[in-house]
Each structure stands twice: as structure tokens, then as C-alpha cells.
Amino acid sequence: MRLVPIRLLLVGALLTAGLVVSVVRHVEAVAGGTEIVLAAQGYDPRSILRGQYSEMRFAISQVSGLPWPAGWPDAYSIKDVFVTIVPDRDDWRVAAVSLKRDAAPAEGHVVKASGASYKGAKDSAPANTIHWDLTYGIERIYLQQSEAEAIDKMLRGAPADAPPHVQVVASLGTDGRLRLKAVIVDGKRTDFTWW
């Protein structure tokens, strides 16, 4: 009978240790990565089941006009693709999409997108008939209700040619993944930290 509580304590200790290791690895990856600042272009601040959050879109989330990549499978949705991004004025833009990790250009980075889907016929003549939707795992930011609603209001009322009121700071790790590091709202930066 006494073995059961000891086993439960050991299992609890192992699970806690695994969680701590996971958090430490994430913090190290964020701290050691290259900062990339992305202008937020979209919003979706509420979900009854998920609570308050802001779901962002970025210039690198949707792209049209790229040629069909060689060797790309006949599927409308693909996981783990590599996206070459390059600076574009005060933001970033997609220069290429590939199934394998290519060398980064001199003034850009190769980012691993967690998913890619396209709309349009791949065999159509003009390349700009294909529209790519790319996700990176940094699109959803959970916030307090007042913060989520403030970001929602800023993004809805901002003119298209105005400088961005909301920016997301992502950390690009050596594995090519983007990790959420901070959000900048009207010039005020808030870092997401575990402690």
C-alpha cells in the first residue's frame, strides 16, 4: 500500500522535471535567437472557449505571385515548409517558398513555416493566380481582455498607409522557427517572459 504514494510522487516529480526542462529550452531559444519585428495586419480578439486573444496576420503570412516550387506535392496543405524572408521598408516580405532549407540571402532569413496552403490552380499560366497562406506559430497572442480589445481597436481604425501601431517581436532560432518574444503597442514594448 505504501508503494502507491511513492510511485505517484515519482511520476509527479518526473512530469514536473519535464515541464521545467521544456520551459528552460524555450527561454534559451527565445533569448538566443535573432529578433525580427513584424507589423501586425489583422485581428480577431475573442473566443468564447479560448478566452481573450489577438490573432495577428503579417505581410509574410499571405503572398501571391511566387512561382510554383519545383518538386512541390499535389496537396492544398503542407506542413513544415521553408520561407525565405527579406527586408521590405519597415517590414518583411516573402521572397521564396521551398520544401528544403536553402541558404539565407545576405539581407534575409530562412524561416520554417508550420503550415502552408494555397488557393488557385498550380498548372495555371500566370504565377500570380496562386495565393499562399503561411503560418508560423506566432499568430495567436493570449492577453488580458483590456489589452486584446485595445489592440483590436488600434488595428481596426488604422489607415492602410499609416505606420504600424502594433508590432510583434519574434525570435528566429537556429532551427528556423519563430518564437513569440514581445509585442510593441504604440511604441511601448512588452516582453513575454516566464519570470
SVG drawing of the C-alpha trace seen along z (x, -y; Angstrom):
<svg xmlns="http://www.w3.org/2000/svg" viewBox="-18 -57 43 59">
<polyline fill="none" stroke="black" stroke-width="0.4" points="0.0,0.0 2.8,-2.4 4.3,-1.9 1.4,-3.6 2.0,-7.1 5.8,-6.8 5.1,-5.9 2.7,-8.8 5.3,-11.1 8.0,-9.8 5.6,-10.2 4.7,-13.8 8.4,-14.6 9.3,-13.3 6.4,-15.3 7.4,-18.4 11.1,-18.0 10.0,-17.5 7.9,-20.7 10.9,-22.7 13.2,-21.4 10.7,-22.4 10.4,-25.9 14.1,-26.4 14.7,-25.2 12.1,-27.6 13.5,-30.5 17.0,-29.8 15.8,-29.5 14.0,-32.9 17.0,-34.6 19.5,-33.2 17.5,-33.9 17.7,-36.8 14.9,-39.4 12.6,-40.1 9.9,-42.8 6.7,-42.2 3.9,-44.7 0.6,-43.3 -2.1,-43.5 -5.0,-41.5 -7.0,-40.8 -9.6,-38.5 -9.7,-39.3 -12.3,-37.0 -13.3,-33.4 -15.9,-32.1 -14.0,-28.8 -10.4,-30.1 -10.6,-33.4 -9.2,-36.7 -6.5,-36.7 -5.3,-38.6 -4.8,-36.7 -2.4,-38.5 -1.6,-38.3 1.6,-39.6 2.9,-40.6 4.8,-37.2 1.6,-35.3 0.0,-35.7 1.7,-36.0 0.8,-35.9 2.9,-35.9 5.5,-33.4 6.3,-30.6 5.3,-27.1 8.2,-25.4 9.9,-22.5 9.0,-19.2 6.1,-20.6 3.5,-17.9 -0.1,-17.9 -1.7,-19.0 -3.5,-22.0 -2.0,-22.0 1.6,-21.1 3.4,-21.2 6.9,-22.3 7.9,-24.4 10.8,-26.9 10.2,-30.5 12.9,-33.0 12.0,-36.4 13.8,-39.7 13.5,-43.2 10.9,-45.4 10.9,-49.0 9.8,-48.8 8.6,-45.2 9.5,-41.8 8.2,-40.1 8.4,-36.6 11.0,-36.0 10.6,-32.3 8.9,-29.1 10.7,-25.8 10.4,-22.2 14.1,-22.2 16.1,-24.7 18.1,-26.9 20.9,-29.2 19.7,-32.6 20.2,-35.6 22.7,-38.3 20.0,-40.5 17.3,-38.0 16.5,-34.8 15.1,-31.4 12.1,-30.7 10.3,-27.4 6.6,-27.8 4.5,-25.3 2.0,-25.2 1.4,-26.3 -1.7,-26.1 -2.5,-27.6 -5.5,-28.7 -5.6,-28.5 -4.6,-26.0 -0.9,-25.1 -1.0,-24.5 -2.4,-27.9 -0.2,-30.0 0.4,-33.2 2.1,-32.5 0.1,-35.3 -3.1,-33.2 -1.7,-31.2 -2.2,-32.7 -0.2,-31.2 -1.3,-31.2 1.6,-30.6 1.5,-30.1 4.5,-30.3 3.1,-29.5 3.2,-33.2 -0.1,-34.3 -2.1,-34.0 -1.2,-36.1 -3.3,-35.5 -3.8,-38.7 -5.9,-40.3 -9.3,-41.4 -8.5,-45.1 -5.2,-44.6 -6.8,-42.5 -9.6,-45.0 -7.1,-47.9 -5.1,-46.1 -8.3,-45.2 -9.4,-48.9 -6.0,-50.1 -5.8,-47.6 -9.4,-48.3 -9.0,-52.1 -5.6,-52.3 -5.3,-53.6 -3.5,-51.3 -0.7,-53.8 -0.1,-54.7 2.9,-53.4 2.0,-50.2 0.6,-50.8 1.1,-47.1 4.2,-45.1 5.2,-41.6 8.8,-40.8 9.7,-37.3 12.9,-35.4 14.3,-33.3 16.1,-30.3 18.9,-28.3 16.2,-25.7 14.4,-28.2 11.4,-28.5 9.9,-31.8 9.0,-32.2 7.0,-35.0 9.2,-37.3 7.3,-40.6 4.6,-42.9 5.0,-46.6 1.9,-48.7 2.2,-52.4 6.0,-52.3 5.7,-50.6 7.4,-47.2 6.1,-44.3 8.3,-41.3 6.8,-37.9 8.9,-36.2 8.4,-33.2 9.8,-35.1"/>
</svg>
